[in-house]
Amino acid sequence: MIADPNAGRLRLIVRDGEIAGYFVLGFCFSLEFGGRFGLLDELFVLPTHRGGGLAKRALAEVEALCRAEGLDALRLEVNDDNAHARGIYERAGYIVHPRRLMTLWLRD
């Protein structure tokens, strides 16, 4: 991503001149979404910086980046047992799709 901006974006979240977290946004392709879409692969705020709205602001930045790229959809994964993160996303308008994400690892 650092070498190829067509792959996505990696951004640090900074508060008061200090690194407070990061996010990783990948650009993917799906016929279902009419072509390219964004995948928020990581959004992490350090525990000492949580509760101040940084995740909410970072999410807004991710959405703005996707709109600037002309994308119509943004997806993300969240663990079922992470109620705090789920709440952030649900309040931002994200909805759960009745599907199960499945993976086949292609390397040992």
N, C-alpha and C positions, 0 to 999 in steps of 0.2 A: 504494500500500500504506500509505503514511503517512496518507493521508486516509480510506482505507476498509479497516478491519481485516478485512472479509469477503474481501478480495482476497488476504491473506496477511500475512506479517511480515518486517520488515527489522530485524536486530539487529546491534549492534556486539559484537565480542569484545574484552574488556578484560582486560589482565594488568598488575597492579601500577599501576593508575590510568592506563595507557597503552593507546590503541587498538592492538590486535594483529591485527585482521581484522574480518570481517563474514560474515553469511549472509543469503540472501534465500530465503524460503519462500513459494511461491505456492499458493493453493488452486484446484484445478481440478475438472472434472467428467468422469466417464467411466462409461458403463454397465458396462464390464468390471469396474470396481472398486466397483460398487454405489452410485454417486453421487460425492460429493466425495472427493478424495484430495489429498495433499500432493505438491508438486513442489519439491524442493530445487534451486533454479535457480542459486544461487551459494553456495559456501563457500570463503572465501579467508582464509588466515593469512599475514601478512607474513613474508618469509624470515627476518628476525631473531628471530621468535617460533616458528618451526617446530621440531618435535622434542620439544616439551614436553607433548604430549597435548591441546593446545587444540582441534584439529580433532575429536578423539574426543569431547571434552566438548561441543563445539558440536553435533555430530551427535546426541548424547544429548538435548540441549535441543530440537533440531528434532523428534526423535521424541516427546518429552514434549508439545510444543506440538500436534502432530498428534493424539495420544491425547486431549488436553484438548478438542480440537475435535470429537471423536467420529469421526475418520477411521480407516479400516481399512487404508489403504495409503499408502506414501510412496515416491516414485520420484525418481530423479536421473539425470543424465547425467555421464559421465566420459570424457575422451578416451582412446582406445585406447593412446596413447603415454605416458600419465601413470601409470606403474606404481606410484608411491608413493601417489597418491590411490586408485587401484583397490585397493591393499592395505588401506588404511584402511577402505574400504567393505566389502570382502569379509570382513575380520575382524569387522566389525559385523553380518554376516549378510545383506548384500545379494547378490543373485544376478543374473547376466546373463540377459536374455530373448533368445531367438533371433529378434530382429526388427531391422529397420533403421529408424532415425529419419529421416523425410523432412520437408522444409520447402518451402513455397511462400511466398516473400516477396510480400506484397500491395501494398507500396509501392515506388516506385522508389528 
